[in-house]
């Protein structure tokens, strides 16, 4: 590993540590941290490219930035990540893209590991929230469980039909795949109920306007003198909306909190560093 690669890794991991701590504490990633990472990583690549006449070293960073820019936009507009998360991964795209087109690409392994470990992390965090708010969670879970009775019965019946069908299939591999698929279908329905119960009971709260930050997701529309200021369709509160709420003397806003997802980036990057691409190494 060349010195520039090592420096980029240090910058990426340092940003992830501070961003993870801040995300857990405040549920946001400060813009200055993401922008600092982007500028510093590009600077390292530019200096290396100029000193060693290696244009590709800069282009790798540019391609990594572009790829993570697209991924960040997709996750942001589908409300999977906040704006801070999306900006942070753009910087990581520059930091982690040195061996971009090799079989052991760190950036590719990182993205795959984020998708896998991020899902596990999200489920684990949901269980934590459910335990922390167990009284309200149980009430919400029972309510949704009853409402989803038809869906539960359908998935259970369809799953059992699939499992019964394996007795008529001689090929073991196909029987195994069908059984796993049936169990996954049934499990997904119950997992969906659990996640929905966690969302309804643990992720909505009233927040004073003075404590609102850019990117907060509004759960109820807010009107001032008949004019809509913000609503759930927004991709996150913008600065001018918060200013308008303060000027209009609105006291509180009902928002939906997200899961602090940046720690899963840190977990995925550590897993990539010591284990590599989970999917590639598993097979």
Backbone bond lengths (Angstrom), bond angles and torsions (degrees), N, CA, C in turn:
res aa  C-N    CA-C-N  psi(-1)  N-CA   C-N-CA  omega(-1)  CA-C   N-CA-C  phi
1 X - - - 1.470 - - 1.529 109.89 -
2 X 1.323 117.04 128.73 1.457 121.07 179.94 1.532 109.62 -76.55
3 X 1.337 115.34 164.40 1.467 120.45 -176.62 1.528 111.65 -58.91
4 X 1.329 117.06 -40.68 1.467 120.60 -179.16 1.531 111.20 -62.70
5 X 1.341 116.05 -40.64 1.461 119.56 178.05 1.524 110.87 -61.49
6 X 1.324 115.75 -44.81 1.465 120.57 -179.74 1.526 110.79 -62.29
7 X 1.333 115.86 -41.88 1.467 120.39 179.55 1.525 111.15 -64.23
8 X 1.316 116.52 -41.10 1.471 120.73 178.66 1.524 111.15 -64.09
9 X 1.329 116.67 -40.36 1.465 120.14 177.84 1.524 111.02 -63.67
10 X 1.329 115.99 -41.49 1.464 120.25 178.26 1.529 110.70 -62.79
11 X 1.323 116.46 -43.27 1.463 120.54 178.60 1.533 111.06 -62.57
12 X 1.335 115.76 -44.19 1.465 120.14 -179.61 1.516 112.33 -63.58
13 X 1.324 117.27 -46.97 1.465 120.75 -177.94 1.532 111.28 -69.92
14 X 1.328 117.23 -36.53 1.462 120.24 177.81 1.526 110.77 -62.98
15 X 1.328 116.30 -45.06 1.464 120.60 177.98 1.526 110.84 -61.52
16 X 1.335 116.89 -39.83 1.457 120.77 -179.25 1.534 112.03 -65.37
17 X 1.326 116.93 -39.34 1.463 120.59 179.62 1.529 110.68 -63.47
18 X 1.341 115.97 -49.53 1.470 119.78 -179.51 1.525 111.47 -67.29
19 X 1.330 116.83 -39.59 1.469 120.53 -179.65 1.530 110.73 -66.61
20 X 1.327 117.51 -39.12 1.462 121.37 179.54 1.521 111.04 -63.96
21 X 1.337 116.08 -45.41 1.466 120.32 179.61 1.530 110.59 -62.20
22 X 1.325 116.57 -41.83 1.460 121.03 -179.27 1.527 111.42 -69.97
23 X 1.334 116.89 -36.24 1.464 121.00 -179.47 1.527 110.73 -66.96
24 X 1.319 116.90 -41.13 1.461 120.46 178.48 1.530 110.77 -66.40
25 X 1.345 115.81 -38.49 1.463 120.70 -176.30 1.516 112.80 -77.40
26 X 1.337 117.57 -43.93 1.470 120.83 -172.62 1.522 114.75 -118.29
27 X 1.340 117.24 -4.97 1.468 122.30 -177.93 1.539 112.54 66.05
28 X 1.323 117.32 26.31 1.460 120.40 176.66 1.523 110.33 -151.25
29 X 1.335 114.63 158.65 1.460 121.80 175.89 1.523 106.97 -113.61
30 X 1.324 118.68 119.24 1.476 120.02 -177.50 1.521 111.89 -62.85
31 X 1.324 115.21 138.35 1.462 120.55 -178.79 1.531 112.03 -59.72
32 X 1.344 116.75 -36.89 1.462 119.18 -176.76 1.523 111.55 -60.33
33 X 1.347 116.11 -31.97 1.461 120.02 179.82 1.525 110.99 -69.34
34 X 1.333 116.17 -45.62 1.471 120.56 179.66 1.528 111.47 -65.75
35 X 1.334 116.18 -44.66 1.469 119.74 -179.51 1.526 111.10 -66.28
36 X 1.328 116.46 -36.90 1.471 120.04 178.03 1.518 110.54 -63.82
37 X 1.337 115.74 -40.02 1.463 120.21 178.76 1.528 110.62 -64.12
38 X 1.328 116.47 -45.06 1.469 120.93 -179.99 1.524 111.22 -61.03
39 X 1.324 116.63 -48.85 1.472 121.23 -177.49 1.524 110.95 -65.48
40 X 1.334 117.32 -45.79 1.468 120.49 -177.31 1.524 111.69 -65.94
41 X 1.345 117.29 -39.97 1.469 120.52 -179.74 1.532 111.30 -68.60
42 X 1.322 116.74 -41.39 1.462 119.82 176.61 1.531 110.29 -63.88
43 X 1.325 116.44 -37.37 1.462 120.74 -179.97 1.524 111.18 -63.06
44 X 1.338 115.83 -43.86 1.464 120.41 178.35 1.523 110.55 -60.39
45 X 1.313 117.01 -44.03 1.467 120.99 -178.38 1.535 111.16 -68.31
46 X 1.327 116.95 -38.38 1.471 119.77 179.40 1.529 110.37 -65.77
47 X 1.329 116.42 -46.21 1.466 119.88 -179.76 1.523 111.15 -62.24
48 X 1.328 116.96 -42.79 1.468 120.03 179.06 1.527 110.52 -63.93
49 X 1.320 116.50 -43.00 1.465 120.68 -179.36 1.528 111.25 -62.86
50 X 1.338 117.51 -39.22 1.457 121.16 -179.64 1.527 112.01 -72.41
51 X 1.339 116.10 -42.98 1.466 120.19 -176.89 1.523 111.73 -67.79
52 X 1.338 116.50 -41.29 1.469 120.54 -174.92 1.536 112.59 -105.59
53 X 1.326 116.38 10.28 1.481 121.30 -179.88 1.536 110.89 50.95
54 X 1.317 115.16 46.72 1.465 121.53 -176.56 1.531 108.57 -119.27
55 X 1.338 116.68 83.27 1.460 121.42 -177.28 1.523 111.94 -61.74
56 X 1.337 116.38 -34.06 1.460 119.82 -177.69 1.531 112.48 -62.53
57 X 1.325 115.90 -28.89 1.466 118.42 -179.69 1.532 110.19 -63.44
58 X 1.316 116.15 -36.13 1.461 120.33 175.43 1.523 110.93 -74.50
59 X 1.339 115.83 -41.09 1.465 119.36 -178.22 1.518 112.16 -64.24
60 X 1.345 117.03 -35.71 1.461 119.99 176.12 1.538 110.33 -57.51
61 X 1.324 115.41 -44.26 1.458 119.32 178.59 1.520 112.08 -64.47
62 X 1.330 116.48 -37.95 1.463 120.97 179.39 1.529 110.91 -66.69
63 X 1.336 115.85 -41.18 1.469 119.91 178.19 1.527 110.26 -66.27
64 X 1.333 116.71 -43.21 1.460 120.59 177.88 1.513 111.87 -60.86
65 X 1.338 116.13 -41.53 1.463 120.59 177.14 1.525 110.36 -62.02
66 X 1.331 117.01 -45.25 1.466 120.64 -179.37 1.516 112.50 -62.89
67 X 1.334 116.43 -42.62 1.468 120.53 -179.49 1.526 110.79 -63.77
68 X 1.339 116.69 -43.88 1.459 119.95 -179.22 1.528 111.69 -75.12
69 X 1.325 116.19 -25.59 1.463 120.39 173.79 1.531 109.79 -61.93
70 X 1.333 116.25 -45.63 1.470 120.90 179.27 1.533 110.27 -65.53
71 X 1.341 116.83 -45.84 1.467 120.38 178.98 1.528 110.40 -60.99
72 X 1.329 116.56 -43.02 1.458 120.25 -179.68 1.520 112.21 -62.74
73 X 1.343 116.61 -40.91 1.465 120.16 178.69 1.524 111.40 -64.27
74 X 1.331 115.99 -43.31 1.470 120.23 179.85 1.527 110.10 -60.90
75 X 1.321 116.84 -47.83 1.463 120.66 -178.55 1.523 111.75 -68.24
76 X 1.332 116.60 -32.12 1.467 120.26 179.53 1.528 111.19 -71.75
77 X 1.343 116.32 -47.05 1.463 119.44 -177.01 1.529 113.05 -73.58
78 X 1.327 116.97 -16.52 1.469 119.84 173.15 1.535 110.32 -95.02
79 X 1.328 115.89 6.71 1.468 123.59 176.66 1.526 112.90 60.68
80 X 1.328 115.87 32.24 1.462 120.11 173.94 1.533 110.39 -88.09
81 X 1.326 116.41 -34.86 1.461 122.45 178.52 1.514 109.42 -123.59
82 X 1.319 115.15 156.21 1.445 120.21 172.29 1.525 109.87 -84.04
83 X 1.322 116.13 173.20 1.457 120.29 -179.97 1.519 112.60 -62.42
84 X 1.338 116.83 -36.90 1.455 120.89 178.58 1.512 112.59 -63.96
85 X 1.328 116.34 -40.16 1.471 121.03 177.54 1.528 110.36 -61.44
86 X 1.344 115.89 -45.35 1.460 120.75 -177.77 1.532 111.35 -63.37
87 X 1.337 116.78 -42.16 1.468 120.04 179.56 1.526 110.86 -66.38
88 X 1.329 116.52 -37.32 1.463 120.23 -179.15 1.525 111.26 -63.80
89 X 1.346 117.27 -44.28 1.467 118.69 -178.19 1.529 111.80 -68.43
90 X 1.322 117.45 -23.16 1.470 119.19 174.65 1.530 109.82 -64.30
91 X 1.331 115.72 -42.95 1.450 119.71 176.20 1.511 112.06 -65.21
92 X 1.330 117.16 -38.40 1.465 120.96 178.06 1.528 110.73 -66.02
93 X 1.333 116.23 -30.70 1.460 119.98 176.98 1.517 111.64 -61.35
94 X 1.326 116.34 -34.93 1.476 120.38 177.38 1.530 110.03 -74.72
95 X 1.331 115.92 -41.78 1.467 120.67 -175.29 1.521 112.69 -69.20
96 X 1.335 117.42 -36.29 1.467 121.05 -169.70 1.528 114.41 -103.33
97 X 1.335 118.53 15.63 1.473 119.25 -171.44 1.527 114.78 -107.12
98 X 1.330 118.34 21.85 1.471 119.83 -176.30 1.525 113.09 -63.49
99 X 1.327 117.55 -44.87 1.470 121.26 -179.23 1.524 110.06 -104.48
100 X 1.314 115.50 46.83 1.468 123.05 -167.97 1.522 114.31 -55.35
101 X 1.338 118.14 -40.40 1.460 120.13 -173.21 1.527 113.10 -102.85
102 X 1.318 117.48 12.76 1.467 120.42 177.06 1.519 109.81 -90.88
103 X 1.324 116.34 164.02 1.466 121.01 -178.04 1.526 111.39 -62.49
104 X 1.331 115.98 -33.46 1.458 119.96 -179.40 1.514 113.15 -98.00
105 X 1.324 117.45 34.44 1.460 121.97 -178.32 1.530 111.09 -53.30
106 X 1.328 115.94 123.66 1.462 120.55 -179.37 1.523 110.54 -65.92
107 X 1.337 117.07 -40.59 1.463 120.29 -176.98 1.530 111.19 -66.16
108 X 1.333 116.71 -43.45 1.468 120.21 178.96 1.526 109.98 -63.56
109 X 1.346 115.77 -45.28 1.461 119.72 177.93 1.516 111.53 -61.07
110 X 1.330 116.45 -39.70 1.461 121.02 179.32 1.527 111.41 -61.86
111 X 1.336 117.02 -46.13 1.467 120.95 -178.79 1.531 110.76 -62.40
112 X 1.329 117.01 -46.53 1.467 120.65 179.44 1.522 110.74 -62.82
113 X 1.322 116.36 -42.22 1.459 119.97 -179.84 1.531 111.89 -66.89
114 X 1.343 116.65 -33.96 1.463 120.26 176.37 1.530 110.35 -63.17
115 X 1.332 116.48 -43.82 1.466 120.27 -179.06 1.526 111.39 -63.34
116 X 1.332 116.46 -39.26 1.467 120.29 -178.62 1.521 111.45 -79.18
117 X 1.331 115.85 -56.82 1.461 120.08 -177.24 1.521 111.60 -69.49
118 X 1.348 116.23 -28.83 1.457 119.70 177.03 1.521 111.54 -63.68
119 X 1.342 116.58 -38.71 1.465 120.28 177.62 1.524 110.60 -65.09
120 X 1.331 116.04 -43.54 1.472 120.76 178.31 1.528 109.82 -63.60
121 X 1.326 115.95 -43.64 1.464 121.13 178.94 1.529 110.88 -60.53
122 X 1.348 116.22 -44.58 1.456 120.61 -179.36 1.521 112.16 -61.83
123 X 1.320 116.11 -41.37 1.464 120.04 178.31 1.534 110.11 -66.16
124 X 1.324 115.60 -42.83 1.468 119.68 179.04 1.514 112.01 -62.01
125 X 1.349 116.24 -42.56 1.465 119.67 179.06 1.530 110.85 -65.69
126 X 1.332 116.67 -34.82 1.469 120.72 178.13 1.527 110.80 -65.16
127 X 1.329 117.02 -40.00 1.466 120.51 176.27 1.536 110.39 -63.22
128 X 1.334 115.51 -38.18 1.465 119.88 178.33 1.528 110.47 -62.91
129 X 1.339 116.30 -45.73 1.459 120.06 178.73 1.530 111.60 -63.77
130 X 1.339 115.56 -39.33 1.458 119.67 179.60 1.526 110.87 -62.45
131 X 1.331 116.69 -41.45 1.463 120.53 179.36 1.524 110.67 -69.35
132 X 1.318 116.72 -41.05 1.464 121.45 -178.59 1.528 111.33 -64.84
133 X 1.340 116.45 -36.27 1.478 121.37 -179.52 1.522 109.97 -115.86
134 X 1.330 115.58 46.02 1.467 120.64 -168.41 1.529 114.44 -61.21
135 X 1.328 118.48 -34.03 1.464 119.59 -178.53 1.529 111.01 -65.51
136 X 1.312 116.74 -51.19 1.469 119.82 179.75 1.526 110.66 -70.10
137 X 1.339 116.96 -32.11 1.468 120.34 179.24 1.528 110.46 -64.82
138 X 1.321 117.43 -45.61 1.475 121.19 -178.22 1.524 110.22 -60.39
139 X 1.336 116.99 -43.63 1.468 120.59 178.94 1.528 110.45 -61.08
140 X 1.323 116.39 -44.71 1.456 120.69 -179.40 1.524 111.04 -67.20
141 X 1.334 116.46 -41.20 1.463 120.86 -178.95 1.530 110.84 -62.87
142 X 1.327 117.08 -45.97 1.475 121.36 179.78 1.519 110.04 -60.99
143 X 1.332 116.96 -42.47 1.464 121.76 -179.62 1.528 111.00 -61.84
144 X 1.328 116.82 -50.35 1.461 120.88 -178.85 1.526 111.08 -68.45
145 X 1.318 116.73 -36.04 1.465 121.91 178.41 1.529 110.58 -58.12
146 X 1.321 116.35 -42.57 1.470 120.84 178.73 1.530 110.77 -70.55
147 X 1.324 116.77 -40.22 1.464 120.73 -178.74 1.532 111.79 -65.65
148 X 1.325 116.81 -30.85 1.468 121.53 -177.16 1.536 112.31 -94.78
149 X 1.316 117.24 25.46 1.465 120.33 -175.46 1.524 111.71 -60.47
150 X 1.313 117.83 -44.82 1.475 120.71 -178.53 1.530 111.05 -64.16
151 X 1.322 116.12 -41.84 1.466 119.86 179.00 1.518 110.21 -64.01
152 X 1.329 116.79 -41.65 1.464 120.97 179.37 1.527 111.28 -63.21
153 X 1.331 115.48 -45.04 1.460 119.64 -179.02 1.523 111.54 -65.12
154 X 1.325 116.44 -39.36 1.460 120.22 179.59 1.529 110.74 -65.15
155 X 1.329 116.61 -48.19 1.465 119.93 -178.35 1.523 111.07 -64.54
156 X 1.329 116.26 -38.75 1.459 120.02 179.52 1.530 110.60 -66.91
157 X 1.334 116.59 -45.19 1.464 120.28 179.89 1.514 112.19 -65.17
158 X 1.344 116.22 -44.86 1.461 120.62 179.75 1.525 110.68 -64.81
159 X 1.325 116.09 -39.79 1.460 120.66 179.01 1.519 111.88 -63.67
160 X 1.326 116.11 -41.96 1.457 120.16 179.47 1.530 111.53 -66.55
161 X 1.333 116.66 -35.91 1.471 120.03 176.61 1.528 111.00 -62.66
162 X 1.321 115.34 -40.53 1.471 119.48 178.37 1.523 110.47 -63.89
163 X 1.332 116.09 -43.68 1.462 120.34 -179.13 1.533 110.83 -64.32
164 X 1.336 116.64 -41.12 1.470 120.24 178.76 1.527 111.40 -65.28
165 X 1.333 116.26 -31.34 1.464 119.52 -178.01 1.527 112.94 -67.27
166 X 1.330 117.74 -21.07 1.466 119.87 -177.44 1.525 111.93 -67.08
167 X 1.319 117.15 -21.56 1.462 119.99 179.63 1.528 111.98 -68.88
168 X 1.343 115.79 -15.45 1.462 120.57 179.39 1.525 112.37 -103.30
169 X 1.329 115.90 5.41 1.475 120.77 -178.82 1.522 109.10 -113.46
170 X 1.307 119.13 119.03 1.469 121.42 -175.48 1.536 114.80 -77.65
171 X 1.329 117.52 -22.64 1.465 120.54 -175.14 1.531 109.66 -79.97
172 X 1.326 115.95 120.08 1.465 120.91 -174.98 1.523 111.84 -62.51
173 X 1.332 117.37 -42.71 1.465 120.85 -177.18 1.526 110.63 -59.66
174 X 1.327 117.54 -44.34 1.468 121.25 -179.65 1.523 110.11 -66.43
175 X 1.323 116.31 -39.89 1.471 119.99 178.34 1.524 110.49 -61.59
176 X 1.328 115.84 -41.68 1.468 120.89 -179.73 1.533 110.86 -63.73
177 X 1.335 115.79 -46.03 1.469 120.73 -179.13 1.530 110.56 -62.58
178 X 1.323 117.05 -41.98 1.464 120.73 179.59 1.525 111.93 -64.42
179 X 1.322 116.78 -42.08 1.470 120.43 179.01 1.527 111.11 -63.96
180 X 1.324 116.01 -44.41 1.464 120.12 179.17 1.526 110.22 -63.83
181 X 1.332 117.28 -41.02 1.464 121.41 179.70 1.527 111.08 -63.58
182 X 1.325 116.48 -41.89 1.468 120.96 179.70 1.527 111.08 -63.65
183 X 1.323 115.87 -45.46 1.465 119.95 179.37 1.527 111.03 -66.17
184 X 1.331 116.17 -36.03 1.464 120.34 178.58 1.533 110.64 -65.87
185 X 1.338 116.61 -39.82 1.461 121.09 178.40 1.523 111.11 -62.09
186 X 1.317 116.40 -47.70 1.465 120.65 179.92 1.525 110.26 -64.72
187 X 1.333 115.56 -44.40 1.462 119.77 -179.47 1.513 112.79 -63.85
188 X 1.338 116.53 -36.42 1.459 120.15 -178.99 1.525 111.17 -62.50
189 X 1.321 117.01 -40.65 1.466 120.52 -179.01 1.525 110.51 -61.97
190 X 1.327 116.43 -45.47 1.462 119.96 -179.13 1.532 111.03 -70.83
191 X 1.317 116.77 -33.95 1.458 120.09 176.72 1.527 110.46 -66.70
192 X 1.332 115.64 -38.88 1.464 120.21 177.56 1.526 110.56 -62.12
193 X 1.324 117.33 -42.02 1.470 121.13 178.15 1.520 110.12 -62.14
194 X 1.320 116.13 -43.70 1.465 120.70 179.93 1.529 110.70 -62.07
195 X 1.338 116.44 -47.16 1.468 120.33 -178.15 1.529 111.40 -64.92
196 X 1.330 116.53 -38.44 1.462 120.90 178.38 1.526 110.30 -65.78
197 X 1.331 116.84 -39.54 1.466 121.15 178.24 1.523 110.69 -65.19
198 X 1.325 116.47 -39.71 1.474 120.82 177.25 1.527 109.67 -63.52
199 X 1.317 115.92 -44.45 1.464 120.57 -179.55 1.520 111.20 -60.34
200 X 1.342 116.61 -48.48 1.464 120.67 -176.31 1.523 112.60 -68.59
201 X 1.322 117.44 -32.93 1.469 120.23 -172.73 1.524 114.13 -98.79
202 X 1.322 117.49 -18.59 1.470 119.40 -171.65 1.522 115.26 -123.92
203 X 1.313 118.43 -14.78 1.460 119.17 -169.67 1.527 114.63 -112.12
204 X 1.333 117.64 3.67 1.458 120.34 178.63 1.531 109.64 -114.87
205 X 1.314 116.19 135.99 1.465 119.15 178.40 1.529 110.58 -161.05
206 X 1.326 114.47 159.24 1.454 121.03 175.32 1.521 108.85 -85.20
207 X 1.316 116.06 132.05 1.464 121.33 -178.15 1.530 109.25 -125.42
208 X 1.331 117.35 131.56 1.472 119.72 175.92 1.533 110.13 -59.88
209 X 1.318 115.76 142.41 1.466 120.23 -178.05 1.524 110.96 -58.30
210 X 1.320 117.00 -31.77 1.465 120.91 -179.21 1.530 112.42 -64.82
211 X 1.335 116.70 -20.48 1.461 120.62 -178.26 1.533 113.20 -104.39
212 X 1.317 117.55 4.74 1.458 120.94 177.70 1.530 110.10 -70.51
213 X 1.314 115.76 147.16 1.463 120.97 176.18 1.527 109.43 -129.20
214 X 1.302 116.15 158.54 1.459 120.23 177.82 1.526 109.82 -59.42
215 X 1.339 116.15 134.37 1.457 120.54 179.65 1.506 114.27 99.65
216 X 1.355 117.75 -12.35 1.465 119.83 177.22 1.522 109.72 -60.28
217 X 1.340 115.76 140.17 1.461 121.03 -178.83 1.525 110.27 -93.67
218 X 1.326 115.94 118.65 1.466 121.48 179.69 1.526 109.51 -77.89
219 X 1.338 116.66 134.32 1.472 121.19 -178.11 1.523 112.37 -100.41
220 X 1.325 117.44 -16.76 1.459 122.32 177.48 1.528 108.78 -136.48
221 X 1.335 117.29 142.37 1.478 119.10 178.55 1.522 111.08 -65.74
222 X 1.317 115.68 145.20 1.461 121.38 178.74 1.525 108.42 -118.15
223 X 1.330 115.58 121.77 1.464 121.69 178.79 1.525 109.47 -111.35
224 X 1.296 115.37 140.62 1.459 121.00 174.40 1.522 107.91 -127.33
225 X 1.335 115.78 114.32 1.468 122.14 -177.43 1.529 111.20 54.74
226 X 1.325 114.74 41.81 1.457 120.94 177.46 1.512 115.01 80.37
227 X 1.327 117.85 -2.04 1.465 121.85 -179.40 1.523 110.26 -103.64
228 X 1.342 115.85 130.31 1.461 120.85 -179.72 1.526 110.22 -73.15
229 X 1.330 115.98 123.37 1.462 121.34 178.93 1.520 111.04 -96.12
230 X 1.329 116.59 -43.27 1.465 121.16 178.92 1.526 109.08 -157.13
231 X 1.340 115.64 158.56 1.453 120.41 -177.82 1.533 110.22 -155.81
232 X 1.355 116.94 168.69 1.469 119.99 -178.29 1.529 114.63 -60.17
233 X 1.346 117.38 -21.27 1.461 119.69 -179.95 1.526 112.49 -71.97
234 X 1.317 116.25 -18.49 1.464 120.02 178.04 1.528 109.69 -64.71
235 X 1.318 116.33 147.82 1.461 121.05 179.48 1.524 112.31 -81.53
236 X 1.296 115.92 4.45 1.462 121.56 -179.23 1.514 108.89 143.96
237 X 1.323 116.29 148.29 1.459 119.97 -179.63 1.527 111.13 -61.73
238 X 1.317 115.50 137.78 1.452 121.00 175.30 1.530 109.51 -104.46
239 X 1.300 115.07 162.96 1.459 120.68 -173.87 1.519 112.01 -57.86
240 X 1.334 117.03 -41.56 1.467 119.86 -177.40 1.527 111.13 -68.47
241 X 1.348 117.65 -28.69 1.460 120.54 177.41 1.527 110.90 -70.75
242 X 1.329 116.44 -41.82 1.467 120.12 178.13 1.526 109.78 -63.42
243 X 1.330 116.44 -40.59 1.464 121.12 178.17 1.527 110.51 -62.02
244 X 1.342 116.04 -42.03 1.470 120.69 179.67 1.528 110.71 -64.67
245 X 1.318 117.72 -39.01 1.468 121.52 179.04 1.527 110.63 -64.81
246 X 1.339 116.04 -40.89 1.461 119.74 179.66 1.526 111.29 -66.53
247 X 1.337 116.31 -42.23 1.463 120.22 -179.54 1.527 111.42 -66.56
248 X 1.333 116.07 -28.44 1.470 120.49 -178.21 1.516 112.61 -87.80
249 X 1.347 116.10 2.87 1.472 122.45 178.53 1.529 113.59 61.25
250 X 1.327 115.80 31.07 1.468 119.74 173.05 1.521 107.16 -71.37
251 X 1.323 117.46 131.32 1.464 120.91 -174.24 1.526 112.82 -84.22
252 X 1.341 115.70 -49.38 1.466 119.55 -175.75 1.522 110.82 -137.01
253 X 1.331 115.21 155.83 1.465 121.86 177.43 1.529 107.92 -131.75
254 X 1.333 115.61 138.48 1.469 120.99 179.76 1.526 108.35 -86.18
255 X 1.327 116.50 115.81 1.463 120.22 -176.34 1.527 111.80 -122.35
256 X 1.323 114.29 164.02 1.458 121.20 174.51 1.524 108.40 -109.21
257 X 1.317 115.42 123.08 1.456 119.88 177.37 1.518 110.27 -84.41
258 X 1.320 116.80 144.56 1.454 120.33 174.91 1.518 110.52 -98.84
259 X 1.309 115.66 172.13 1.458 120.76 175.12 1.528 108.53 -78.90
260 X 1.326 118.67 134.88 1.475 119.72 175.27 1.521 109.65 -65.84
261 X 1.339 115.45 99.79 1.470 120.26 -167.83 1.521 113.81 -91.02
262 X 1.333 117.60 -16.34 1.468 120.31 -176.39 1.534 112.71 -59.45
263 X 1.349 119.76 -37.55 1.471 118.14 177.32 1.529 113.67 -55.31
264 X 1.336 117.03 -28.44 1.470 119.01 177.49 1.526 110.44 -69.06
265 X 1.337 118.01 -28.99 1.469 121.05 174.05 1.529 110.05 -64.06
266 X 1.331 115.06 -42.11 1.466 119.76 179.58 1.524 110.54 -65.48
267 X 1.323 116.97 -43.56 1.470 121.45 178.65 1.524 110.20 -61.67
268 X 1.333 116.50 -44.36 1.467 121.06 -179.47 1.524 111.47 -65.28
269 X 1.324 117.74 -38.68 1.464 120.81 -179.44 1.528 110.96 -68.48
270 X 1.343 116.85 -38.97 1.470 120.17 176.95 1.528 110.07 -65.65
271 X 1.345 116.37 -41.96 1.468 120.65 178.36 1.527 110.40 -62.79
272 X 1.316 116.81 -39.41 1.476 121.00 179.23 1.526 111.07 -66.81
273 X 1.318 116.21 -39.14 1.464 121.04 -178.99 1.530 111.73 -64.33
274 X 1.340 116.27 -42.92 1.464 119.72 -173.91 1.532 113.95 -97.42
275 X 1.351 116.01 -22.43 1.462 118.25 -176.39 1.524 113.21 -120.73
276 X 1.324 116.41 -28.17 1.468 119.98 -177.55 1.518 111.78 91.50
277 X 1.310 115.37 -160.96 1.460 123.12 179.15 1.531 109.91 -67.68
278 X 1.330 117.37 115.59 1.461 121.87 -175.37 1.521 111.54 -59.17
279 X 1.327 117.22 -46.38 1.459 121.38 -178.53 1.525 110.70 -64.94
280 X 1.327 116.62 -47.44 1.462 121.48 -177.14 1.531 111.00 -63.11
281 X 1.313 117.49 -44.09 1.461 121.18 -177.91 1.520 112.45 -75.69
282 X 1.335 116.24 -25.97 1.469 119.84 179.88 1.529 110.39 -68.72
283 X 1.339 115.25 -39.31 1.456 118.95 -178.94 1.527 111.21 -94.31
